Amino acid sequence: MKVGIIGSGMIVHDLFRFIEEIPEYEFYAIAGTPRSMDQLNELSNEHHIRYVYIDYKELLKNEEVNTVYIATPNHLHYQMCKDALLMGKNVICEKPFTSNGKELKELVEIAKQRQLIMVEAISNQYNRNYLSIKEHMNELGKIKIVQCNYSQYSSRYNAFKQGTILPAFDYRKSGGALMDLNIYNIHFVVGLFGKPDRVAYLANIENKIDTSGILTMDYGSFKCVCIGAKDCSSPVTTNVQGDEGCIHLDVPLNVCSAYTLYKNDKSRQEFNYTNGKHRMYDEFVAFAKIIQENDIETSDKMLMHSQIVMDVIDQAKASANLVFAADGREENK
């Protein structure tokens, strides 16, 4: 695959910590903005990327590039994905896929019409430990309670309190705790249990953005609470509790580096199948296979999952009266 990267931030640098272990990827081009030119040149030189652009649309015109990896701020994902699809490129887009479900639905239709692969880069859905958790779910009996807490104090919150609004806390750029941290919890839960019956979001909102919040998902026979916070911190923990046992993780759900199965007979088993691989490794192995085999069936399955997640996000935002600029309507006065 000849891949073009759009973006030059931290996640792109993270990608190059492991991606050379996956020979299917040939990074052919990279695009950013004029102010990121130094980073673009550095990445190009270090990783032998042939073409450097300061306009992503110029990268999309490169006919040798067949796949685009989009790693830009949240509010840019929709338009960049759309432009890439319309230029005939397969797309790997960082989470969150879009700012709302309507945007994602439109992109899915374009991808299907053009028979292109489009996938969301959400690490836990492909993680070996997560797939193993799915296999152990029947050992928990009837699920009763699911709780996920991903709270991590953001250094950008210090600037936010002083009036400096960076993308992570900007409603105009689809930021906030729901989209940055809690979304990992949502993907984790939806991947296990599918679409919830009801969603509610109790958010701490400052300057039109959620700095932290408690999301509840009602699945009828069991209840789920997902906490995401950027304005405070706590030990990260996840528990899937059934009447016969519990699966416990004490790591962020974008990592899933290990988990423990507790049974009511007091037995416990610890599992870790990642073999020290980078948290993003498994997803990029899967993406290479999907794209090279033109596996539309798997791509469609994962897009359905992503659409459910975005529907949960939409319901959560509506519940908290949280409105992004991308939602296309004025916030309530």
N, C-alpha and C positions, 0 to 999 in steps of 0.2 A: 504494500500500500504506500502510495506517495501522499504524505499528509502535510497539510498546511495548518499552522497554529495561529489562532487569533487571540492575542493577549501575551503579556510578558510578566505577569505578577508572580506571587509566591507559589501558586498552585502549578504554574508551568515549571518553575525551578524544581518543585517537588517531583513532577513527572520525570524529569531527567535524572532523578536519583536511581531509577530502576528500569526505565523504558528500554534501555539498550540491551536488557536481558531478553527482550521479546523481538526476535529478528524480523518479524513481519512488518514492523514500522520503519519507514524511511521518511525522516522529516525533511521535507523539500523546501518549505517556505515558512516564513513567520511574519506576522503583521502586528503593528501596534500604532501608537500615536507619535507625533514628532517629539514629545517630551520624554518618551520612553526609548528614544533612539539608542542611548548608551546600553541599555539592557538588551535591546534587540541585537545589537552588534556583538555583545558579549555572548549571548546564547548562540548566535550564528557561528561565531568563531570556535566556541568550545565544542559544539555538537555538529559542526560541518553542515549547517543549513545553508542551502545554496542561495535562496532569494530572501531579501528583506524588504518589507513594504511599510510605509507609514499610512497607508489607506487599505483597509481590509478588502475593499471592493476590487482593488488591483490584484490582490492575492487570488480572489475568486475567479479572475479572468485567466489565471494560469492553467492551461489545459492539461498540464502534466499532473497537477494536484487532483486526486480523485476523492479525497476524504478531508474534512475540516474538523479540527478540534477547537471548540469555542470555550475560552477560559477568561471571560471578561465580567465586569460587574453585572449583577442580576438583571437590571432593566434593559440591558443591551441584547440579551439572549434571543428574544423573539425576533427582532429585525435581522440580526445576523444569521440566525438559523434559516429564516425565510429567504434571505438573499442567497445563501449557500445552496439551498434546495433548488431554487429557481435557476441557478447556474449549473445544476446537475451534479452537485457534490453530495456524497454521504456525510452525515453529521454526527459527531460526538459532542454533546453539550454538557458542560458542568451543571450541577444542581444549583439552585432550583431551575427546572427547565425553562419556565416562563414566569411572568408576574401574576398570571391568572389562568383559569381553565380555558377561557375563550381563546386566548392566544395559542395555547397548546393544541386545542382542537383544530384550529386552522392549519397549523404546521403539520399535524398528522395527516390531514386531507391532502396537502401538497405532496408529502412524502409518498403516500399511497398512489396518488395519481401518476407520479413519476417513477414509481418502483425503486425508490431510494431507501437506504437504511438510515434511520435516525434513532439514536439512543441517548439516554440520559446517563451521565457519569455520576452514579450514586453507588459508592463503593460497597455498602453493606449488602446490596442485593446479589452480589456475585462472590462475596467473601466465603471462603471454605468453611469457616466456623459457623457462619449464618446458615449456610445450606445444611450443615450438620444439625443445627438447632431444629430446623424443620423436621428432620428425621426423628428427633427425640420428642416431638410434641405429644405423640400418643402416649408417652409414659407419664404425662402430668395429670391424666384423668380429665375431668371437666374443668375447663378454664374458668376461673372466678375473677381474678384481678390481674391487670397488667399495669405496671408503673415504670416509667422511664424518666430519668432526670439528667439532662445535659445542661449544666450550669457552669459557665466559665466567664469570669470577670474579664471584660475587654479593656485593654489599655486605651482604646479609642473612646471609651465612655468618659475618661477624664477630660478629654478635649470636648466631648459632647456637653458635659456639664458647664464648661466654660463658654459655650456658644459656638464652637467650631464643629460643623456638621460634616462628618466624613461619610462615604458611601454606606458603611455598615449600619449607620443610624439615620439614613436619609430616606424619607418616604417617597421622594421623587425618584429614587434609585432602587426601590423595592427592597430596602434593607430591613433590619430589625431581627429580633430573636426568633420569631417564627420561621423566617426564611433562611436564617443562617445556621441555627443550632437545632431547633425543635423539628425541623424538617427531617433530620436523620431519624429521630424518634418515630415520626409519622411513617416514613418509608419502612422502618423495621416492623412496625405493627401491621401496616397494610399488607406487607409482603407475607406475613403469617396468616392474617385473618380476613383480608379483603376489605370491602367497603363497609364502614360502620353505618348503623341506623341513624344516629344523631351525633352532631358535633357542636361543641360550645367552646368558646375561648375567653377566659378571664385574663385580660392583659393589663400590665402596667404601662400606660402610654404617656410619653413625654415628648412634647414638640412633634406631635402627630405620628410618632413611631412607637412600636412596642419594644421596650427595653428588656422586658421579661414577661412571662405569662404561663398560665396553666391551661392546657388544652384537654378537654374530656371527649372521649369517643365511647358511645354506648353501642355495644354489640348485642343487646338484648339479654342473652344469658350470662354475659359478663361485662365488666366495666374496665375502662382504660383511662389512665391519666398520664399525660406527657408534659413535662416541665422543661422549658428552655429559658435560660437567663444569660444576659450579657452585662447586667448591672450589679450582679452579685455572684457568689460562687458557693459551691458545696461539693462534697465527694460525688463523683459521677456514679450512677447506679441504675440498673435495669433488672426488673423481676417479672417473670411470667409465672403466675401462681395458679396451680390447679389443685383439685381436691386429693391428688395422689402425689404431688411433688411440685418442685419449683426449679426454673432455670434462672440463674443469676449471672449477671455481668457487672463488673466494676470498672469497665473501660468505656470510653465514648463509643457510640454506635456507628460512627464513621470508621472505627478501627476494628471492633469485634475481634480483638487479639486472643481472647480466651473466654471460656465460660464454664460454669459449674452446674451440674445437675444434682439437686437435693431430692431425696425421696422421703416419704413419711416414716419409713423404717429406720431413719437416721443415717442411711448410707449416702455417700456422695461420690461423684465422679467428676474429674476435671478433664476438659477437652481443649486442645489447641492443634489445629491442622495447618496453620499458616506457614510453618517452617521458617519463620523469621522474615518472610517476604513483606515488602512494603504494602501498606494498607490499600493502595490503588492497583497493585499488581494483578490480582485476579480479574478485576473488571476489564482491564485492558487486554488481557489474554482472551477473554470472552468476546470483546468487541472485534478483535482481529479475526476471530473465527467467524463471527456473524457476518462481517463485511466481506471477507474473502469467499465465503460460501454463499453469499447473497441470501442469507437465511431470513427471509421476510417473515416467516412464521414466528420465529423467536423475537425478532424486532417488534412485530405487532403485539405479541404477548407483553413485552416490557413496556411498550407504549400504553397499553391498557392499564398497567400498574401505575405508570406515571400520571395518567389522566385521573385515576382515583385519588392519588395524592394531591393533585392540583385542585380537585373538587373539595377535598377536605380543607385545603388551604383557603379556598373561596368561602366555605361555610364558616371557618374560623374567623376570617377577616370580617365577614358580615356580622357575626355575633359580637365582635369587639368594636364594631364601627371603625375599622381600620381600612383606610383607603390609600392606595398608591396612585401616583400620577398616571401610571400605565393603565389604570382601571377605567380611564376615560370619563370620569364624572367629577364634579366638584365635591370636595369633602363637605359634610354637613356644617352649616354655620352655627 
